[in-house]
Amino acid sequence: MCHRATSCYVITYIQNGTVVVVLNVDGLSVRRGGRTIISPPISMGAGESLALRGRSGAGKTSLLLAMAGILKPAAGRVFVDGESVWDLGGEARALLRGRKIGYVFASFHLIDALSVMDNLQLARACAGLKPDRARAAALLQSLGLAGLEVRRSDQLSQGQMQRVALARALMNAPKVLLCDEPTAALDDESATAMIDLLKTSAAAEGASLLVATHDKRVMQSLGAVVELHAEVASA
């Protein structure tokens, strides 16, 4: 069930007669470059997709980082699977991020010196989980990366690096998948393939998919869009 309002997008997910909210963002704001960036309220259920639209430089990345528990917000609260991200201590927040939030960075942030397999296993280690090579191999197979397990990440093409970054984000079966401008440098054919891959992968994991973008192709594909337009000068 969806509700639209001027500054709010709410998705509710019904499971066995109970409303399940996987990602809830309420009153969130961050300060960057002398300004305060304000997120609209967002509430998403499992398996739903949403585009966070805003012009380049509007602050979409900063808000995603705050939702992921990486960048401390100026105000507001973020709940992931019922847990308040910023009410947790640093170690507990890092574990929550590692186990329940998948993040695909615009610049991928792979470790060049590590193999593809080791990049994926690093996601397990950072979340305090045991290695799972079978899980990694299955993800790589599903993303068209089979046979690249031992290749260093700095020996991959841009498209391959992006898919490895997606595999890493999915490695721990997150509840929420956050993606930062995944189609910014892609042609139409590649962009369509990447959007389909994101949607298919998130749906397969039952994860909420939130994509920060200014790309009309992404917005048309996802359908559900919320605007980022509120920002004020910081005092």
C-alpha positions as CSV (number, residue, x, y, z in Angstrom):
1,M,0.0,0.0,0.0
2,C,1.4,3.4,-1.0
3,H,0.6,6.9,0.2
4,R,1.9,10.0,-1.6
5,A,2.2,13.5,-0.1
6,T,4.0,16.7,-1.0
7,S,7.1,15.8,0.9
8,C,6.6,12.2,1.9
9,Y,6.7,8.8,0.3
10,V,5.4,5.9,2.4
11,I,5.4,2.2,1.5
12,T,3.9,-0.3,3.8
13,Y,4.5,-4.0,3.5
14,I,1.9,-6.4,4.8
15,Q,3.1,-9.8,6.1
16,N,0.7,-12.2,7.7
17,G,-1.6,-9.3,8.4
18,T,1.1,-7.2,10.0
19,V,2.7,-4.0,8.6
20,V,6.4,-4.5,8.3
21,V,8.6,-1.4,7.8
22,V,12.2,-2.2,6.9
23,L,13.5,1.3,6.3
24,N,12.1,4.4,8.1
25,V,13.6,7.8,7.7
26,D,12.1,10.6,9.9
27,G,13.2,14.2,10.1
28,L,16.7,13.4,8.8
29,S,19.1,16.2,7.9
30,V,22.8,16.5,7.4
31,R,25.1,19.5,7.2
32,R,27.5,19.7,4.3
33,G,29.4,22.7,2.8
34,G,27.7,25.3,4.8
35,R,24.1,24.1,4.2
36,T,21.6,21.8,5.8
37,I,20.2,19.1,3.5
38,I,16.8,17.8,4.6
39,S,15.4,14.4,3.6
40,P,11.8,13.8,3.0
41,P,10.3,11.2,5.3
42,I,10.6,7.7,3.8
43,S,9.2,4.4,5.0
44,M,9.7,1.2,2.9
45,G,8.7,-2.4,3.1
46,A,10.6,-5.4,2.1
47,G,11.1,-5.9,-1.7
48,E,10.0,-2.4,-2.6
49,S,12.0,0.0,-4.8
50,L,12.3,3.8,-4.6
51,A,14.3,6.5,-6.3
52,L,15.6,9.5,-4.3
53,R,15.7,12.2,-7.0
54,G,17.8,15.4,-6.8
55,R,20.0,17.4,-9.0
56,S,23.8,16.8,-9.0
57,G,25.3,18.2,-5.9
58,A,22.0,18.4,-4.0
59,G,23.2,16.2,-1.2
60,K,21.8,12.8,-2.1
61,T,25.0,11.0,-1.3
62,S,25.2,12.7,2.1
63,L,21.7,11.5,3.0
64,L,22.4,8.0,1.9
65,L,25.6,7.9,4.0
66,A,23.5,9.1,7.0
67,M,20.9,6.4,6.3
68,A,23.7,3.8,6.2
69,G,25.1,4.9,9.6
70,I,28.3,6.3,8.1
71,L,27.8,10.1,8.2
72,K,26.4,11.4,11.5
73,P,23.2,13.5,10.8
74,A,22.4,16.9,12.2
75,A,19.0,15.7,13.2
76,G,16.4,13.0,12.7
77,R,16.2,9.2,13.0
78,V,16.8,6.2,10.8
79,F,15.4,2.8,11.5
80,V,16.5,-0.3,9.7
81,D,14.5,-3.5,10.5
82,G,13.2,-1.9,13.6
83,E,16.6,-0.7,15.0
84,S,17.4,3.0,15.4
85,V,20.7,3.3,13.6
86,W,22.0,6.4,15.3
87,D,21.0,5.4,18.8
88,L,23.5,2.6,18.7
89,G,27.1,2.8,19.8
90,G,29.8,2.8,17.2
91,E,30.5,-0.9,17.2
92,A,26.9,-2.0,17.3
93,R,26.1,0.5,14.5
94,A,28.9,-1.0,12.4
95,L,27.6,-4.5,12.9
96,L,24.1,-3.4,12.0
97,R,25.4,-1.7,8.8
98,G,27.4,-4.8,7.9
99,R,24.6,-7.3,8.4
100,K,21.5,-5.4,7.4
101,I,22.5,-2.6,5.0
102,G,24.1,-3.1,1.6
103,Y,25.7,0.0,0.0
104,V,26.8,0.4,-3.6
105,F,29.1,3.4,-3.7
106,A,29.3,5.6,-6.9
107,S,33.0,4.9,-7.0
108,F,32.7,1.3,-6.0
109,H,35.3,1.4,-3.2
110,L,36.8,-2.0,-3.9
111,I,40.1,-3.0,-2.4
112,D,42.5,-3.0,-5.4
113,A,45.0,-5.4,-3.8
114,L,42.4,-8.1,-3.1
115,S,40.8,-10.6,-5.4
116,V,37.1,-10.5,-6.2
117,M,36.5,-13.3,-3.8
118,D,38.4,-11.6,-1.0
119,N,36.6,-8.4,-1.5
120,L,33.3,-10.2,-0.9
121,Q,34.7,-12.1,2.1
122,L,35.8,-8.8,3.6
123,A,32.2,-7.8,3.8
124,R,31.6,-10.9,5.9
125,A,34.6,-10.1,8.2
126,C,33.5,-6.5,8.7
127,A,30.1,-7.7,9.8
128,G,31.6,-10.2,12.3
129,L,30.5,-13.2,10.1
130,K,32.3,-16.3,9.0
131,P,33.5,-16.6,5.4
132,D,31.0,-18.0,3.0
133,R,32.6,-18.9,-0.3
134,A,29.5,-20.7,-1.5
135,R,27.4,-17.6,-1.1
136,A,30.0,-15.5,-2.9
137,A,30.2,-17.9,-5.8
138,A,26.4,-18.0,-6.1
139,L,26.2,-14.2,-6.2
140,L,29.0,-13.9,-8.8
141,Q,27.3,-16.5,-10.9
142,S,24.0,-14.6,-10.8
143,L,25.7,-11.4,-11.8
144,G,27.6,-12.8,-14.7
145,L,31.0,-12.8,-12.9
146,A,31.7,-16.5,-12.7
147,G,35.4,-17.3,-13.3
148,L,36.6,-13.9,-11.9
149,E,36.9,-15.1,-8.3
150,V,40.8,-14.9,-8.2
151,R,41.2,-11.7,-10.3
152,R,42.3,-8.6,-8.6
153,S,39.7,-5.9,-8.6
154,D,42.0,-3.4,-10.3
155,Q,42.2,-5.8,-13.2
156,L,38.4,-5.6,-13.9
157,S,36.5,-3.5,-16.4
158,Q,34.3,-0.6,-15.0
159,G,31.2,-2.7,-15.6
160,Q,32.7,-5.7,-13.8
161,M,33.8,-3.5,-10.9
162,Q,30.3,-2.2,-10.5
163,R,28.8,-5.7,-10.5
164,V,31.4,-6.9,-7.9
165,A,30.4,-3.9,-5.8
166,L,26.8,-5.0,-6.0
167,A,27.7,-8.5,-5.1
168,R,29.6,-7.2,-2.1
169,A,26.6,-5.1,-1.0
170,L,24.4,-8.3,-1.2
171,M,26.9,-10.6,0.4
172,N,25.3,-10.6,3.8
173,A,21.7,-10.7,2.6
174,P,20.9,-7.1,3.7
175,K,17.4,-5.8,4.5
176,V,18.1,-2.5,2.8
177,L,20.1,-1.9,-0.4
178,L,21.3,1.7,-0.9
179,C,22.8,2.7,-4.3
180,D,24.5,5.9,-5.2
181,E,24.1,7.1,-8.8
182,P,24.6,3.6,-10.3
183,T,23.9,4.7,-13.9
184,A,25.6,8.1,-14.0
185,A,28.4,7.1,-16.5
186,L,26.4,4.4,-18.4
187,D,25.0,4.5,-21.9
188,D,21.3,3.6,-22.4
189,E,21.9,-0.1,-23.0
190,S,24.2,-0.5,-20.0
191,A,22.0,1.7,-17.8
192,T,18.9,-0.5,-18.6
193,A,20.9,-3.6,-17.8
194,M,22.2,-2.2,-14.5
195,I,18.7,-1.0,-13.4
196,D,17.2,-4.4,-14.2
197,L,20.1,-6.1,-12.3
198,L,19.5,-3.9,-9.2
199,K,15.8,-4.6,-9.2
200,T,16.2,-8.3,-9.8
201,S,18.9,-8.7,-7.2
202,A,17.0,-6.7,-4.5
203,A,13.8,-8.7,-5.2
204,A,15.6,-12.0,-5.0
205,E,17.0,-11.0,-1.5
206,G,13.7,-9.4,-0.4
207,A,15.6,-6.2,0.2
208,S,14.3,-2.6,0.1
209,L,16.0,-0.8,-2.8
210,L,16.7,2.9,-2.5
211,V,18.5,4.5,-5.4
212,A,19.9,8.1,-5.3
213,T,19.8,9.5,-8.8
214,H,19.1,12.3,-11.2
215,D,18.8,9.9,-14.1
216,K,15.3,9.9,-15.7
217,R,15.9,6.3,-16.9
218,V,16.2,5.1,-13.3
219,M,13.1,7.0,-12.2
220,Q,11.1,5.7,-15.1
221,S,12.1,2.1,-14.4
222,L,11.6,2.2,-10.6
223,G,8.3,4.2,-10.9
224,A,8.2,5.3,-7.3
225,V,10.1,8.6,-6.8
226,V,10.6,10.9,-3.9
227,E,12.0,14.4,-4.4
228,L,15.0,15.9,-2.6
229,H,14.5,19.6,-2.8
230,A,14.6,21.0,0.8
231,E,17.9,22.6,1.9
232,V,18.6,25.7,4.0
233,A,21.7,27.7,4.8
234,S,23.4,26.6,7.9
235,A,23.7,29.1,10.8
